[in-house]
Amino acid sequence: MAFLRLFKTPKNQQFSYKPRYWDPKKEEAEERRMRIETLQNGGVEGIKTRLRGGFRQGAGGEAAGRYRNERVRKSNYSLVIIMVVLVIITYILYNVYMPELERMLG
């Protein structure tokens, strides 16, 4: 019996992992519903919740996101223009100075 156990390969350790499903849209809708209920109830807690939500969303809301996207687009455009200019300058310098370098070296 001990001889058979010597060649027996050990089995992998098994875990009882159960994946969970998370729906961010559903969670956001639930938070929004709770926030609206709190605001409708009014009082000091409603005011606190409204202020907290305003700070969380940030100044500007969706307009700030559009502004950022516009700035990123302009930045990318500028980067492409700079790269094209550098390639043109490199090409010109290569054509001007490469023949002289070849003549000097060989």
N, CA, C and O atoms as a MOPAC input file, in Angstrom:
PM7 MOZYME 1SCF
protein

 N      0.81100 1    -1.18900 1     0.00000 1
 C      0.00000 1     0.00000 1     0.00000 1
 C      0.85900 1     1.26000 1     0.00000 1
 O      0.54200 1     2.21900 1    -0.70300 1
 N      1.93100 1     1.27200 1     0.76900 1
 C      2.79600 1     2.43800 1     0.83500 1
 C      3.45500 1     2.67900 1    -0.52100 1
 O      3.74700 1     3.81800 1    -0.88500 1
 N      3.68400 1     1.60200 1    -1.26200 1
 C      4.29300 1     1.73000 1    -2.57600 1
 C      3.36700 1     2.48700 1    -3.54000 1
 O      3.84000 1     3.31300 1    -4.32100 1
 N      2.08200 1     2.22100 1    -3.49600 1
 C      1.12500 1     2.90400 1    -4.36500 1
 C      0.99000 1     4.37900 1    -3.99200 1
 O      0.81400 1     5.22700 1    -4.86600 1
 N      1.07000 1     4.67800 1    -2.73300 1
 C      0.93900 1     6.05500 1    -2.26500 1
 C      2.15800 1     6.90000 1    -2.67100 1
 O      2.05000 1     8.12200 1    -2.76500 1
 N      3.25900 1     6.29500 1    -2.90200 1
 C      4.45800 1     7.01100 1    -3.26200 1
 C      4.30800 1     7.69100 1    -4.61900 1
 O      4.85400 1     8.77400 1    -4.83000 1
 N      3.58400 1     7.07800 1    -5.52800 1
 C      3.43000 1     7.61800 1    -6.87000 1
 C      2.10600 1     8.34600 1    -7.08000 1
 O      1.80300 1     8.76900 1    -8.19500 1
 N      1.34200 1     8.49000 1    -6.05300 1
 C      0.05000 1     9.14700 1    -6.18100 1
 C      0.25900 1    10.66700 1    -6.17800 1
 O      0.90500 1    11.20600 1    -5.27900 1
 N     -0.28200 1    11.34100 1    -7.17100 1
 C     -0.11200 1    12.79300 1    -7.24700 1
 C     -1.11000 1    13.48900 1    -6.31700 1
 O     -2.26900 1    13.08500 1    -6.22300 1
 N     -0.65400 1    14.52100 1    -5.64300 1
 C     -1.57400 1    15.23500 1    -4.74900 1
 C     -2.60500 1    16.02300 1    -5.55500 1
 O     -2.32000 1    16.49900 1    -6.65400 1
 N     -3.79800 1    16.15100 1    -4.99400 1
 C     -4.86200 1    16.89600 1    -5.66200 1
 C     -4.76400 1    18.36900 1    -5.28000 1
 O     -4.25900 1    18.72400 1    -4.21500 1
 N     -5.25000 1    19.19600 1    -6.15700 1
 C     -5.25400 1    20.62900 1    -5.88900 1
 C     -6.21800 1    20.95600 1    -4.76100 1
 O     -7.22400 1    20.27700 1    -4.55700 1
 N     -5.88400 1    22.01200 1    -4.03900 1
 C     -6.77200 1    22.45500 1    -2.97400 1
 C     -7.98400 1    23.13200 1    -3.60700 1
 O     -7.84300 1    23.94200 1    -4.52300 1
 N     -9.16200 1    22.79800 1    -3.11700 1
 C    -10.38200 1    23.34700 1    -3.68600 1
 C    -10.98000 1    24.38100 1    -2.74300 1
 O    -10.98300 1    24.21500 1    -1.52300 1
 N    -11.48300 1    25.44900 1    -3.34400 1
 C    -12.11500 1    26.51200 1    -2.57700 1
 C    -13.58700 1    26.58600 1    -2.95700 1
 O    -13.97500 1    26.20800 1    -4.06300 1
 N    -14.38200 1    27.06500 1    -2.04900 1
 C    -15.81000 1    27.19600 1    -2.34500 1
 C    -16.10700 1    28.65100 1    -2.71600 1
 O    -16.79400 1    29.36100 1    -1.98100 1
 N    -15.58800 1    29.07800 1    -3.84900 1
 C    -15.76400 1    30.45400 1    -4.31000 1
 C    -17.04300 1    30.54300 1    -5.12900 1
 O    -17.23300 1    29.79300 1    -6.08600 1
 N    -17.90900 1    31.45900 1    -4.74700 1
 C    -19.14400 1    31.68100 1    -5.49400 1
 C    -19.12000 1    33.11800 1    -6.00800 1
 O    -19.23800 1    34.05500 1    -5.21900 1
 N    -18.96900 1    33.30400 1    -7.31000 1
 C    -18.90000 1    34.66800 1    -7.84200 1
 C    -20.22400 1    35.40000 1    -7.64700 1
 O    -21.30200 1    34.80900 1    -7.72100 1
 N    -20.11100 1    36.70800 1    -7.39600 1
 C    -21.29600 1    37.53300 1    -7.20800 1
 C    -21.44100 1    38.46200 1    -8.39600 1
 O    -20.46000 1    38.87600 1    -9.01600 1
 N    -22.69500 1    38.77900 1    -8.69800 1
 C    -22.96400 1    39.70100 1    -9.79200 1
 C    -23.20200 1    41.08300 1    -9.21400 1
 O    -23.97000 1    41.23900 1    -8.26400 1
 N    -22.54700 1    42.08700 1    -9.78300 1
 C    -22.70000 1    43.46100 1    -9.31600 1
 C    -23.16200 1    44.32300 1   -10.47800 1
 O    -22.50900 1    44.37500 1   -11.52000 1
 N    -24.27900 1    44.99200 1   -10.29700 1
 C    -24.83900 1    45.84600 1   -11.33200 1
 C    -24.68800 1    47.30200 1   -10.91100 1
 O    -25.45600 1    47.77100 1   -10.07100 1
 N    -23.72000 1    48.03300 1   -11.46900 1
 C    -23.50800 1    49.42100 1   -11.04000 1
 C    -24.69700 1    50.32200 1   -11.35600 1
 O    -24.98000 1    51.25400 1   -10.60300 1
 N    -25.40000 1    50.05700 1   -12.46400 1
 C    -26.55500 1    50.88900 1   -12.80900 1
 C    -27.66600 1    50.72200 1   -11.78200 1
 O    -28.30500 1    51.69300 1   -11.37800 1
 N    -27.88400 1    49.49000 1   -11.37100 1
 C    -28.92300 1    49.23400 1   -10.37900 1
 C    -28.55200 1    49.89100 1    -9.04600 1
 O    -29.40500 1    50.47100 1    -8.37400 1
 N    -27.28000 1    49.79500 1    -8.67300 1
 C    -26.83900 1    50.40200 1    -7.41600 1
 C    -26.97600 1    51.92500 1    -7.47000 1
 O    -27.39900 1    52.54600 1    -6.49500 1
 N    -26.62200 1    52.52100 1    -8.60100 1
 C    -26.75100 1    53.96600 1    -8.74800 1
 C    -28.21900 1    54.39000 1    -8.69500 1
 O    -28.55300 1    55.40300 1    -8.08000 1
 N    -29.09700 1    53.61300 1    -9.34200 1
 C    -30.52500 1    53.93300 1    -9.30800 1
 C    -31.06700 1    53.83300 1    -7.88700 1
 O    -31.88500 1    54.65500 1    -7.47300 1
 N    -30.61700 1    52.83800 1    -7.14700 1
 C    -31.05800 1    52.67900 1    -5.75300 1
 C    -30.58600 1    53.85700 1    -4.89700 1
 O    -31.35100 1    54.37900 1    -4.08500 1
 N    -29.34400 1    54.27200 1    -5.07200 1
 C    -28.82900 1    55.42400 1    -4.32400 1
 C    -29.60900 1    56.68800 1    -4.67500 1
 O    -29.92900 1    57.48800 1    -3.79500 1
 N    -29.91500 1    56.86800 1    -5.96500 1
 C    -30.67400 1    58.03100 1    -6.40200 1
 C    -32.07600 1    58.03000 1    -5.78900 1
 O    -32.57000 1    59.06900 1    -5.35000 1
 N    -32.71100 1    56.85400 1    -5.76400 1
 C    -34.04700 1    56.74700 1    -5.18100 1
 C    -34.01700 1    57.08600 1    -3.70000 1
 O    -34.88700 1    57.80500 1    -3.20600 1
 N    -33.01800 1    56.57100 1    -2.98700 1
 C    -32.90100 1    56.86900 1    -1.55200 1
 C    -32.64100 1    58.35900 1    -1.33500 1
 O    -33.18300 1    58.95100 1    -0.40200 1
 N    -31.81800 1    58.96500 1    -2.18600 1
 C    -31.52300 1    60.38400 1    -2.05900 1
 C    -32.78300 1    61.21900 1    -2.27600 1
 O    -33.03400 1    62.17800 1    -1.54700 1
 N    -33.57300 1    60.84700 1    -3.28300 1
 C    -34.80800 1    61.57900 1    -3.56000 1
 C    -35.79000 1    61.43700 1    -2.41100 1
 O    -36.44400 1    62.40700 1    -2.02700 1
 N    -35.89800 1    60.22900 1    -1.85900 1
 C    -36.79100 1    60.03200 1    -0.70900 1
 C    -36.35000 1    60.89400 1     0.47000 1
 O    -37.18400 1    61.49400 1     1.14900 1
 N    -35.04800 1    60.95600 1     0.71300 1
 C    -34.54200 1    61.76100 1     1.82500 1
 C    -34.81300 1    63.24200 1     1.58100 1
 O    -35.17200 1    63.97400 1     2.50300 1
 N    -34.63700 1    63.68200 1     0.32500 1
 C    -34.90600 1    65.08400 1     0.00400 1
 C    -36.38400 1    65.41700 1     0.15700 1
 O    -36.73400 1    66.50800 1     0.60900 1
 N    -37.24900 1    64.48300 1    -0.21700 1
 C    -38.68300 1    64.72300 1    -0.09500 1
 C    -39.11400 1    64.77200 1     1.35900 1
 O    -40.01900 1    65.52600 1     1.71700 1
 N    -38.47200 1    63.97300 1     2.19800 1
 C    -38.81200 1    64.00600 1     3.61700 1
 C    -38.40800 1    65.34400 1     4.22300 1
 O    -39.01100 1    65.78500 1     5.20100 1
 N    -37.39800 1    65.99300 1     3.65700 1
 C    -36.98800 1    67.32500 1     4.08900 1
 C    -36.19700 1    67.28100 1     5.37700 1
 O    -35.63500 1    66.25100 1     5.74800 1
 N    -36.16200 1    68.41900 1     6.05100 1
 C    -35.44500 1    68.51200 1     7.31100 1
 C    -33.95900 1    68.69400 1     7.10700 1
 O    -33.47500 1    68.89100 1     5.99200 1
 N    -33.25700 1    68.62300 1     8.20900 1
 C    -31.80800 1    68.82800 1     8.20700 1
 C    -31.10500 1    67.71000 1     7.44800 1
 O    -30.14100 1    67.96300 1     6.72600 1
 N    -31.57600 1    66.48800 1     7.60300 1
 C    -30.93500 1    65.35800 1     6.90900 1
 C    -31.06000 1    65.50600 1     5.39500 1
 O    -30.13500 1    65.16100 1     4.66000 1
 N    -32.18700 1    66.01100 1     4.93100 1
 C    -32.37300 1    66.23200 1     3.49800 1
 C    -31.39000 1    67.24900 1     2.95600 1
 O    -30.83100 1    67.07000 1     1.87400 1
 N    -31.18300 1    68.31300 1     3.70900 1
 C    -30.23200 1    69.34700 1     3.28900 1
 C    -28.81400 1    68.78500 1     3.25900 1
 O    -28.05100 1    69.04600 1     2.32800 1
 N    -28.46900 1    68.00600 1     4.29200 1
 C    -27.13200 1    67.40200 1     4.33200 1
 C    -26.91900 1    66.48200 1     3.13700 1
 O    -25.85900 1    66.49500 1     2.51100 1
 N    -27.93100 1    65.68800 1     2.83000 1
 C    -27.81200 1    64.75300 1     1.71200 1
 C    -27.65600 1    65.50200 1     0.39500 1
 O    -26.85000 1    65.11500 1    -0.45000 1
 N    -28.42300 1    66.56800 1     0.22100 1
 C    -28.34200 1    67.34200 1    -1.01500 1
 C    -26.95500 1    67.96100 1    -1.17800 1
 O    -26.38600 1    67.94500 1    -2.27000 1
 N    -26.41500 1    68.50500 1    -0.09100 1
 C    -25.07500 1    69.09300 1    -0.14900 1
 C    -24.01900 1    68.03700 1    -0.42900 1
 O    -23.10600 1    68.25500 1    -1.22600 1
 N    -24.14700 1    66.89000 1     0.22900 1
 C    -23.18900 1    65.80600 1     0.03800 1
 C    -23.20000 1    65.33700 1    -1.41500 1
 O    -22.14700 1    65.08600 1    -2.00000 1
 N    -24.39200 1    65.22100 1    -1.99200 1
 C    -24.50200 1    64.80500 1    -3.38600 1
 C    -23.89100 1    65.82200 1    -4.33100 1
 O    -23.28100 1    65.45800 1    -5.33700 1
 N    -24.05600 1    67.10700 1    -4.00500 1
 C    -23.46700 1    68.14500 1    -4.84200 1
 C    -21.95800 1    68.09200 1    -4.82900 1
 O    -21.32100 1    68.27200 1    -5.86700 1
 N    -21.37300 1    67.84600 1    -3.66100 1
 C    -19.91600 1    67.74100 1    -3.57800 1
 C    -19.42200 1    66.49500 1    -4.29900 1
 O    -18.35800 1    66.51300 1    -4.91800 1
 N    -20.18500 1    65.42500 1    -4.22200 1
 C    -19.77000 1    64.17500 1    -4.84400 1
 C    -19.76000 1    64.31500 1    -6.36300 1
 O    -18.84800 1    63.82100 1    -7.02600 1
 N    -20.77500 1    64.99100 1    -6.91900 1
 C    -20.84900 1    65.14200 1    -8.36800 1
 C    -19.82100 1    66.13700 1    -8.87700 1
 O    -19.38200 1    66.04500 1   -10.02300 1
 N    -19.43800 1    67.07300 1    -8.04800 1
 C    -18.44800 1    68.05800 1    -8.45000 1
 C    -19.10000 1    69.24100 1    -9.12500 1
 O    -20.26800 1    69.19100 1    -9.51000 1
 N    -18.34600 1    70.28500 1    -9.26100 1
 C    -18.87600 1    71.50500 1    -9.87100 1
 C    -19.05600 1    71.29400 1   -11.36300 1
 O    -18.15200 1    70.80900 1   -12.04300 1
 N    -20.20600 1    71.65200 1   -11.86000 1
 C    -20.44300 1    71.57500 1   -13.29500 1
 C    -21.19600 1    70.33800 1   -13.73300 1
 O    -21.83700 1    70.36800 1   -14.78400 1
 N    -21.15200 1    69.26300 1   -12.98900 1
 C    -21.87100 1    68.04600 1   -13.37100 1
 C    -21.35600 1    67.49500 1   -14.68200 1
 O    -20.15300 1    67.30500 1   -14.86100 1
 N    -22.28500 1    67.23600 1   -15.61000 1
 C    -21.90600 1    66.65900 1   -16.89900 1
 C    -21.16400 1    67.66000 1   -17.77500 1
 O    -20.35700 1    67.26800 1   -18.61900 1
 N    -21.42900 1    68.94800 1   -17.58100 1
 C    -20.74700 1    69.96500 1   -18.38800 1
 C    -19.24100 1    69.90400 1   -18.16400 1
 O    -18.46600 1    70.11800 1   -19.09600 1
 N    -18.82000 1    69.61200 1   -16.92900 1
 C    -17.39000 1    69.50400 1   -16.64700 1
 C    -16.78500 1    68.33500 1   -17.41300 1
 O    -15.65000 1    68.42700 1   -17.88000 1
 N    -17.52200 1    67.24000 1   -17.54800 1
 C    -17.03500 1    66.09000 1   -18.30800 1
 C    -16.88200 1    66.41300 1   -19.78300 1
 O    -15.90900 1    66.00500 1   -20.41600 1
 N    -17.85100 1    67.15200 1   -20.33300 1
 C    -17.74900 1    67.55100 1   -21.74100 1
 C    -16.57200 1    68.50400 1   -21.94800 1
 O    -15.85200 1    68.40800 1   -22.94200 1
 N    -16.38600 1    69.41700 1   -21.00800 1
 C    -15.26400 1    70.35700 1   -21.09700 1
 C    -13.94700 1    69.59900 1   -21.07900 1
 O    -13.03500 1    69.91000 1   -21.84400 1
 N    -13.84800 1    68.59900 1   -20.20100 1
 C    -12.62200 1    67.80600 1   -20.11600 1
 C    -12.38900 1    67.05900 1   -21.42400 1
 O    -11.26500 1    67.02200 1   -21.92500 1
 N    -13.44400 1    66.46200 1   -21.98100 1
 C    -13.29700 1    65.74300 1   -23.24400 1
 C    -12.83500 1    66.67700 1   -24.35800 1
 O    -12.01300 1    66.30200 1   -25.19400 1
 N    -13.37000 1    67.89600 1   -24.36100 1
 C    -12.96000 1    68.87200 1   -25.36200 1
 C    -11.48600 1    69.23600 1   -25.19800 1
 O    -10.75900 1    69.34000 1   -26.18500 1
 N    -11.05300 1    69.42600 1   -23.97600 1
 C     -9.65400 1    69.76100 1   -23.71200 1
 C     -8.73500 1    68.60000 1   -24.10800 1
 O     -7.65900 1    68.82400 1   -24.66300 1
 N     -9.14700 1    67.37800 1   -23.82900 1
 C     -8.33200 1    66.21500 1   -24.20200 1
 C     -8.20900 1    66.14000 1   -25.71700 1
 O     -7.12800 1    65.86900 1   -26.24000 1
 N     -9.30300 1    66.37600 1   -26.42000 1
 C     -9.28200 1    66.34200 1   -27.87700 1
 C     -8.32400 1    67.40400 1   -28.42300 1
 O     -7.54400 1    67.12300 1   -29.33300 1
 N     -8.37800 1    68.62400 1   -27.87200 1
 C     -7.47100 1    69.68300 1   -28.31600 1
 C     -6.01900 1    69.33100 1   -28.01100 1
 O     -5.12500 1    69.59700 1   -28.81400 1
 N     -5.79500 1    68.73600 1   -26.85700 1
 C     -4.44300 1    68.34400 1   -26.48100 1
 C     -3.90400 1    67.28400 1   -27.44000 1
 O     -2.75100 1    67.36100 1   -27.86600 1
 N     -4.72400 1    66.30700 1   -27.77800 1
 C     -4.29800 1    65.26800 1   -28.71300 1
 C     -4.00600 1    65.86400 1   -30.09100 1
 O     -3.04300 1    65.47100 1   -30.75000 1
 N     -4.83100 1    66.80200 1   -30.52000 1
 C     -4.61400 1    67.46000 1   -31.80600 1
 C     -3.28100 1    68.20900 1   -31.80400 1
 O     -2.52100 1    68.13500 1   -32.76900 1
 N     -3.00600 1    68.92000 1   -30.72900 1
 C     -1.73500 1    69.64600 1   -30.61900 1
 C     -0.55900 1    68.68100 1   -30.64900 1
 O      0.46100 1    68.96100 1   -31.27900 1
 N     -0.69500 1    67.56200 1   -29.98200 1
 C      0.37200 1    66.56400 1   -29.96100 1
 C      0.65100 1    66.02900 1   -31.36300 1
 O      1.81000 1    65.85900 1   -31.74100 1
 N     -0.38600 1    65.76500 1   -32.12600 1
 C     -0.21000 1    65.26900 1   -33.49100 1
 C      0.48600 1    66.32200 1   -34.34700 1
 O      1.38200 1    65.99500 1   -35.12500 1
 N      0.08500 1    67.57200 1   -34.21100 1
 C      0.71700 1    68.65300 1   -34.98300 1
 C      2.20400 1    68.75700 1   -34.64100 1
 O      3.03800 1    68.88800 1   -35.53700 1
 N      2.53400 1    68.70100 1   -33.36400 1
 C      3.93600 1    68.78000 1   -32.93500 1
 C      4.73700 1    67.61400 1   -33.50800 1
 O      5.86800 1    67.80000 1   -33.95700 1
 N      4.15800 1    66.41700 1   -33.49300 1
 C      4.87000 1    65.25200 1   -34.02900 1
 C      5.11100 1    65.39700 1   -35.52700 1
 O      6.18600 1    65.04800 1   -36.01700 1
 N      4.12800 1    65.90500 1   -36.25700 1
 C      4.29200 1    66.09500 1   -37.70400 1
 C      5.39600 1    67.11200 1   -37.97700 1
 O      6.22600 1    66.90300 1   -38.86200 1
 N      5.41000 1    68.20600 1   -37.22700 1
 C      6.44700 1    69.22500 1   -37.40500 1
 C      7.82800 1    68.63400 1   -37.12100 1
 O      8.77700 1    68.89900 1   -37.85800 1
 N      7.94400 1    67.83900 1   -36.06000 1
 C      9.23500 1    67.21900 1   -35.74000 1
 C      9.68600 1    66.25500 1   -36.83000 1
 O     10.87200 1    66.19900 1   -37.15400 1
 N      8.76400 1    65.50500 1   -37.39300 1
 C      9.12300 1    64.58100 1   -38.47500 1
 C      9.60500 1    65.36400 1   -39.69300 1
 O     10.58000 1    64.97100 1   -40.33400 1
 N      8.93700 1    66.45900 1   -40.01600 1
 C      9.35500 1    67.27900 1   -41.16600 1
 C     10.74200 1    67.87200 1   -40.92900 1
 O     11.58600 1    67.85000 1   -41.82500 1
 N     10.98100 1    68.39900 1   -39.73400 1
 C     12.30000 1    68.96600 1   -39.41400 1
 C     13.37500 1    67.88900 1   -39.49600 1
 O     14.45900 1    68.13600 1   -40.02600 1
 N     13.09000 1    66.70100 1   -38.97800 1
 C     14.05300 1    65.60100 1   -39.03700 1
 C     14.35300 1    65.21800 1   -40.48100 1
 O     15.50800 1    64.97500 1   -40.82700 1
 N     13.33500 1    65.16300 1   -41.32000 1
 C     13.51900 1    64.81900 1   -42.73000 1
 C     14.40300 1    65.85300 1   -43.43500 1
 O     15.30200 1    65.49900 1   -44.19800 1
 N     14.13400 1    67.12200 1   -43.17000 1
 C     14.93000 1    68.18500 1   -43.79700 1
 C     16.38400 1    68.11000 1   -43.33600 1
 O     17.30000 1    68.17400 1   -44.15600 1
 N     16.59700 1    67.97600 1   -42.03000 1
 C     17.96700 1    67.88600 1   -41.51700 1
 C     18.68500 1    66.65400 1   -42.06600 1
 O     19.87900 1    66.71100 1   -42.36000 1
 N     17.97300 1    65.56100 1   -42.20200 1
 C     18.56900 1    64.33600 1   -42.74600 1
 C     19.01600 1    64.55700 1   -44.19000 1
 O     20.11500 1    64.15300 1   -44.57000 1
 N     18.17700 1    65.19000 1   -44.98300 1
 C     18.53200 1    65.43000 1   -46.38900 1
 C     19.65300 1    66.45000 1   -46.53900 1
 O     20.43500 1    66.35900 1   -47.48600 1
 N     19.75300 1    67.41100 1   -45.63800 1
 C     20.78400 1    68.44500 1   -45.75300 1
 C     22.13000 1    67.92800 1   -45.25800 1
 O     23.14500 1    68.10600 1   -45.93100 1
 N     22.15100 1    67.28800 1   -44.09000 1
 C     23.43000 1    66.93500 1   -43.46000 1
 C     23.90500 1    65.51100 1   -43.75600 1
 O     25.08900 1    65.22700 1   -43.57000 1
 N     23.05500 1    64.62600 1   -44.19800 1
 C     23.48700 1    63.25200 1   -44.44100 1
 C     24.48700 1    63.15300 1   -45.58900 1
 O     25.47500 1    62.43100 1   -45.45300 1
 N     24.28500 1    63.83900 1   -46.71000 1
 C     25.30300 1    63.75000 1   -47.78200 1
 C     26.67900 1    64.24500 1   -47.32800 1
 O     27.69700 1    63.67100 1   -47.71400 1
 N     26.72000 1    65.29600 1   -46.52000 1
 C     28.00300 1    65.79500 1   -46.02900 1
 C     28.66100 1    64.78200 1   -45.10200 1
 O     29.87600 1    64.59200 1   -45.15600 1
 N     27.86900 1    64.13000 1   -44.25100 1
 C     28.42500 1    63.11200 1   -43.35600 1
 C     28.96100 1    61.92300 1   -44.14400 1
 O     30.02000 1    61.38800 1   -43.81500 1
 N     28.24300 1    61.50700 1   -45.17800 1
 C     28.71600 1    60.39200 1   -46.00400 1
 C     30.01900 1    60.76100 1   -46.71500 1
 O     30.92700 1    59.93800 1   -46.82800 1
 N     30.10200 1    61.99600 1   -47.18800 1
 C     31.30700 1    62.46000 1   -47.87900 1
 C     32.48500 1    62.49800 1   -46.91600 1
 O     33.59600 1    62.11400 1   -47.28200 1
 N     32.25100 1    62.96400 1   -45.66900 1
 C     33.33800 1    63.04800 1   -44.69400 1
 C     33.78500 1    61.66100 1   -44.23000 1
 O     34.97600 1    61.44000 1   -44.01300 1
 N     32.85600 1    60.73700 1   -44.07700 1
 C     33.20100 1    59.41300 1   -43.56500 1
 C     33.73900 1    58.47900 1   -44.65000 1
 O     34.49400 1    57.55100 1   -44.35900 1
 N     33.36500 1    58.71800 1   -45.84700 1
 C     33.83100 1    57.69400 1   -46.71500 1
 C     33.99700 1    57.97600 1   -48.11500 1
 O     34.40100 1    57.09700 1   -48.87800 1

